Amino acid sequence: MASQENSEMDCYSVTWYINNFSYCWQKKDEAIVSPKFSMFVPEATKWKLLLYPRGTSDVNSIALFLRREKDCDGAENIDLEYHLETLNADGSILTKRNAKLAFHKGTCGGFPVFLNRNSVLLKSRVRYLPQDILTIRCRIKRLDEKSLEIRQIFARTIINVERRSLLWTVQGFSSLTTNQKKRLLIKSASGKELIKFDLFLTGGQCFEEKINLNIHFIDKRMEFFTLQTFLLEVGGIKVDSGKYENWRELGELATFPLKLSRNKLLADGDLYLPNDVLSLKLELAVSTGFAFEGITKIDFGIISQETTNEMCENWRESNIEEKTIENSCALITDLMSLYNDQNLCDVMLETKTSAFTAHTIILSARSPVFRAMFSADMKEKLNGVVDVSDLDDETVRQLLLFLYSNKLEELKWEDALQLYEAADKYEITSLKDQCSLFLKGNLNLKNACEALIISDLHHDEGLKSTVQDFILRNAEEIFKSEEWEVFSDTNPKLALKTTLRNWTEK
């Protein structure tokens, strides 16, 4: 069904996966923003999807919008027909809303009530959130006479979630008084304190004594925290004792009362307090930001009957990748902590204006060039200084961010070009691939020639092929442009090969 609907409308398609959706920390009127994508119409226009997990006006709704960025080229107004959809794991459409709108720069179009939050997270969770992944698709068709280049883009946002499940046994529970506290401290694998729990009583005498948890949030990276508590009966049977959610800005201390009172536990002591021991199972999850945001795949050409199968395969493959990313999140967090705290740094990268401290062991692990540099008795190893004066400060900052976290901040075209060249120089293949993917997805009439020169200079056949195909698809505009005239004068051999590409391939 999904592929049939696709084939009926030649369109630009963006499929966006949001991993660990249940752990979104955004409150009402706060959005998760998709990776930016560009459409050729014929100038490059910049777009994003905005998803509001707790709505824009109603916290029980999930809102979804398509937004045209203010900072973009193209006509002042672009008339579009757009379809916003949620998909199941097999590619079938679960929810579909469509509209037509003239998008001017900075315009948002969409639906404040796109999904019912309760249905997504509870009633129909199996369909909407397989493996806790929400899949959104936006299909776009231009309504005027001008062509819209057909692309299929696959993007992903992964919410970083650190999960813990532990058993807390409180000895001598019956003798606990209102002036006493039992403490539990949770640490990371590196020994860093994360969360502290204090169990204590309130009430007494004429009132039922309540069991409370004080939760101290020590880790400043926390965005959103969920805690599910269970009391364990004899035999290990779990009894729900309450669930708690907390946002970072609510403060560093929160108090949470358990469902069952002390009076109830003492009355059924044989069941709940064998040997006067309270067994409390804690299942907690902490959202600490985004582990990954980016475009993972771009396909060009007409959407075909194979779209559904291809999307399903992409979904399966990315699930495997997601598990790998999730397992590495704790390591990345600790590495970024090491970088941010500037602990044990033993090398400096010097630009013309600044110096950036780093760790030789990290640089060596991520780059064969750095590894060779620090393995031999070269001046960089002896002096603890690497001259990177050919790079600007922003490029070095982004380079180090990637080396420690495998993540990139939102790029602009010039930033991506600089990082691409730095990645090639230091043989950081994964960074070069990400920059190459960005360049492919942000081609336009003005920058295509520049991208072709870069791809040829760095022997990137994948990027080069994509750019040449783009130029030939838009030959009428590009071959008449000033950029092509300058390019063909300075790079005649490459210009000729590009012009004759279709014939030489045949």
N, C-alpha and C positions, 0 to 999 in steps of 0.2 A: 504493500500500500504506500509506504513511504517513498520507495523508488518511483512508483507510478506518478505520485504527485510531483516529485522532482522533475521528471521527464516532461511534464506538462508546462513547466515554466523554466526556460533557460535563465539562470540566475547566478548571482554571487552568493556563496554559501559559507557561513561561519559556524562551525561546531565547537562548542566550548564546554569542557569538562571541569567541574568543580569537585575536587576530592576532599573528603572529610567534611562534607557540607553540614553535618549535624553540629559541628563545633564552630560555626560562624559566631564571631563575637559582635558583629555589627548590630547596633540598636536601631530603633525606628528612624527612618530617614537617613540611614547610613548605608552606603552601597559597597558591594564588591565590584571592582571594575575589571573588565576583561582586558587582556593584552590588546594594544592598539593595532588596528589593521587599516590598510589603505585600499581605496578603490580607484580605478583608472576610468575617468569619465569626461574627456580624456585626461584632464589634469589630475594629479594625485589629491584625493580627499581623504581625510583621516577620520576614523570612526571608532567607537567603543560601545560595548554593551554594559549596561549598569543593572545589576541585580541587587534588590533590597531584601535581604532575608527576613526582616521584620517589618516590611512594608514602608510606605511613605506617609500614610495617615492611619492605617489600621494594622496593629502589630500581629493580627491573626492572618494577614495576607502576605504573600510574596510578590513584590512588584518587579517588572522587567521593562527596560527601555533601550532603544537604539539612539545613540547620540552622535551627531556630527560635531567634530571639534571646531573651536573658534579659529585655532591656528592651522589653517589648511588652505590649499589652493582650490581651484574649481569655480564653477558658476556660483553666483550669490544664492540662487535657489535651485534645488535639484528635486524634481518630482519623482518619488519612489513609491513602489508597492513593496511592503515588507511583511514577512511572516515570522512570528516569534513562536517557537515550539519547544516542548520538552520531549525527550526521547527515552524509550526503554533501552535496555542493553542490546536488544536485537535490531535496533534502528527504527522500530515502529513508533509512530507519533502518539503521545499520551495526551498532550494539550496543545491546541493550536489557536492562535489569535492573529488576525491580519488587519492591516489598515493601509491607507494611502495618505501621504503627507508631502508637502513641499518643505524640504529641509534646507534652511539657511544656516549659516555658520553659527554654531552654538545651540542648535535646536535639538530637543529630545522628543522622541515619539515612542509611545508604548502604552503600558497598562498598569495603573496603580494596584489593581486587583487581578494579577495574572494567575496566581495559584493560591489555594487555601493551605496555609502553613500546617494545620493539623492533619490534613490529608497527606501531605508530602512526608511529614516526619512520623506519623503514627498510622493512620488508617490504611494508606496505600504505599507505605514505605518500601515494600518489596519491589513494587513497580517503579517508583520514582527514584529510589536511592539504592540500587543494587551496589553492594560493597561501599555504601555511603558516598556514591558519586552521583551528583546531579548533572544531567546532560542537557544543555541548552543549544538550540540551533536557530540561527537567523538566516532567512533566505531573502534576497533583495533583487528587485527588478526595476530598472529605470523605465519611466513611463513616456518620456519624450522620445524623439527620433534618434537621439545620440546613443551610441553603443555602450554597453557596460561589459568590460572584460569578464569572462566567466572564470571564476576561481573557486576552489574548495579549500578553505583554511581550517585547520584543526588547532585549537588553542587549549591550554590547560592551566588551571590555578590549583595549587595544592596547599591546603592549610596545614601548617606544621602542628601536629598533635603529639604530645608526650603522655603516654598512658602508664599508670601504675595500678597494680592490684596487690593488696597486702592484708595480712591478718594481724590485728592488734589485740593482744590479750591483756586484760586488766585484772591483776591479782588482788584478792581481798576486797572485792567490790562492795560487799555488804557493810563493811566498816568505813567506806568512803564518806566523808563529811562535806558540808558546804564550803568549808575553808580549804579543802584539798583540791589539788589538780594532778591529773595523770598526763604525762607529756609523751608525744611521739614526734620525732624529727625525721624528715625525709631528705635524703641527700642524692645528688646526681652521681653518676659513675665516677666522676672526677673528684668527688668529695665535697662539692659545693652545696651549701644548704639551699633547699628549694621551698619547702612548706613545713610549718610546724603546727601540730594539733595539741590542744589542751582539752581534756575531758573533765567536766565539773558538774556539780548539782546546783539546782535552784529550787526554791520552795521549801516545803517541810512543815512539820506540825499540822496545822489545819489545811494545808494545801498539798496537792500531789507533787512529789519531787520529780522534776524534769531532768533528763540527762542532756547536757549541751556540749557542743564542740565549739571551741574558739579556734578559728583558722587564721594563722598568720602567713601572709603571702610574702615570702622573702625574695623570690626570684622576680626581678623587675621586668623581665621579658614577657610576663604573663599578660595575655590579652583577655582570655576568657577561661573560666575554670568550672568544671562540673564534678560533683562528688555524689556517688551513689553509695548508700550505707546499708549494711545488712547485719542483723544479729544472728549468730549461729546457734541453732538448737543442738541438743545432744544428737549425735549422728551426722552432724554437719549440714543439716537442713537450713537454708537461708530464709530469713524472715525480713521482708522489706522494712527498712527503718527510716526511709526518706531520701529524697534527692535534692541537691542544692546546686544553684548556679550563681556565679559571681563575675562581675566585670572589674577590670583593674582599677578604673577610676573611682570605684566605690570605696576604696581605701585599702590599707594593708592588713586590716583585721575585720573578720566577720564572725558572727555567732549563729550557729545552726542547731536547733533543738531536734533530737531524735523523736520518732513517733511513739515508742514505748517508754512508759515512765519507770522510775526506779521501783515504785510500789508494785507495779505489774510484774517486774522481773523477780522481785523478792517473793511475791506470792506464788510464782511458778518457778521457784529456784531449782528444782530438780531438772526442769526442762531447759532453762536459760543460764543457770549458774552452777554447773557441775564443779565441785571442789571450790566454790566461791570465786570462780573465774568467769569474767565476761569476755566473750569472744566476738570481736567486731570486725567485719570484713569491709574494707574500704576499696572502692574502685573509682579512681580519679583520672581525669584527663585535663590537660592544660593546653590551650591554644597559645602558641608563642609567635604568631605572625604567619607569613607565607613562606613555605619551603621552596616553592617554584612558581613562577609566572612567566608564560611565554608561548610563542607560536611553536608548535611541534611538527607541523607538516603543511605544505602548500602544494596543491595540485592545480594545474591549468587545463582548461578545455571544457567540453560539454559534459554536464552531469548525465551519467548513463544509468542503465538498468543495474549496473554492478555497484552503484553507490552504497546501497544498504549493506551488502556483504563486505565491502571495503571498510565501511565505517565500523561494522561489528568487529572486524579483525583489528582495526586500529584501537578499538575499545579494549579488546582482550590483551593486545600487546602492551598498551599503556597501563593496564592494571598490573602487569608484571613489573613494568618500570616503576609504577607508583609504590609497590611494596619495597622495591630496592631503595627508592628515595626515602620512604618512611623509615626504613631500618637505619639509614645513614644520617637522619636528622639530628640525633643526639650527638653524633660525632661532629657534624657541621656546627652545631650550637657551641660545643666546647672549643672548636677551632676559632670561631668568631670571637668567643670570649677571650681567648688567648691573644688574638689580634687587637681587639678593642682595648684590652687592658695593657697592651704593650709589654707583656711579661716575657722575660727571657729572650728579647730580640737581640740578634747578633749580627745584623747586616743593615745597611742603609741603601736605598735606591735614590740617587740624586738626579733631579732634573735641573734645569737652568735656574729655577727660582726656589725650589723646596727640596726637602729630604724626607723620605718615607721609611720608617723602620719596619723590619720584617724578620722572618726566621729562615735561615738557610735550609733547614730540613724540609720546610713546607715548599719553598721555591724549588728545591731539588726534586721533590716528589712529583711536582706538577709540570716541570719543564725540563726536557733533556739538555737544553742549552745551559740553564742554571746548574743542573747537576754536574755537567762537565766543567763548568766554571769553578764550582766549589770543591770538586774532587781533586783538581790539580793545584799546584802551587802557583796559581795565577794571582795577579795583583788584587783582584776582587776578594779572594780568600784571605790574602795576607793583610789587606787594609780594612776589610769589612765594609767596603763601599763599592757599589755598582753604578757606573755612569750610564744614566738613561736620559741624557740631555737632549736626545732626539725626540723624546716624548714629552707632551705637556702634562701638567699636574693632574688634570681630570682623567686623562688616559691611564696614568699610573695608579690613581686611586681606584678606578674601575677594574683595572687589571688585578690589583691585589684583592679587591672584594671577590672577584671570581676565583682566584687561586685558593682563597680560604673557605669560600662558601658555595662555589659552583653556581652562583646566582649573578644576574645582571640587573641593574636598575634600568628604568625606562630609557631607551636610547633615542638619540637624534641621528640623522644621517651622517653628519660629520663625525660624531662620537663613534659610530659603528665603523666608519672607514679607518679611523685612527686605531681602534682596538683590533680590527681585522689585521692591520699591518703589524701591530705589536705581537699579536698571537702567532702570526707567521714567522716573525723574527725569532721568537723564543720557542717555537714549535709546540705551542699549546693547542693541540688539534681540536679539543672540545670547544674551546673559546672561538677558534676560527670558524668552526661549523655553525655556532650560534650566530655569529656576526654575519656569516654568509646567508643564513636563513633570513635574517632581518633585511639584508640588502635585497634579496629576491622578492620579499614581500612589500618593499617600499620603492619599487622602481616607478619612475614616471618619465615624461618626455624630456625633462630638464637634466636628470641625473643618469640616464641610461648609458650615455657615452663614457662618463666617468667610471661607472661600475664595470663597463667592458674593459677599460684600460687596467683597472685594478685586478680584475679576474685573470687577464692575460699575463700581467706582470708577476702574479703569484701562482700561476699555473693551476688555477682552480677551474677545472673543466666543467664541474657541475654548475657553478655560478656563471661561467662564461656561456654555456649552452642556454641557460635560462634567459640571460640578457640578450643574446643574439635572437632568440625566438621572440622576445618582447619587441625588439627593434623591428623585426620583419613583420610582426602583426600590426605594428603601427608605423609602417614605412612611409605612408603618405605624409604624416605630420613630421616624423623625425628627419627624413631625408631632406626636407625643406628648411630645417631649423639651423640656426646659427651654430648650435653646439655640434651638429653633425659636420658642418662645413669646416670648423676648426679641427675636429677630430680626424676627419679624412685627410686633411692637409698634413697633420703631424703623425698619423698612424695609417698610411695608405695601404699597407699590406693587410693589416687587421680589418680595415674598412672593406677591402675587396673580398676577403674571406667571408665576412659577415653578409655582404650583399649577395654573394654567390652560394650561401650556405644551403638553401633549398635545392639548388641544382646539383651541387657536388654530392649531397647526401643521396639523391636519386641515382 
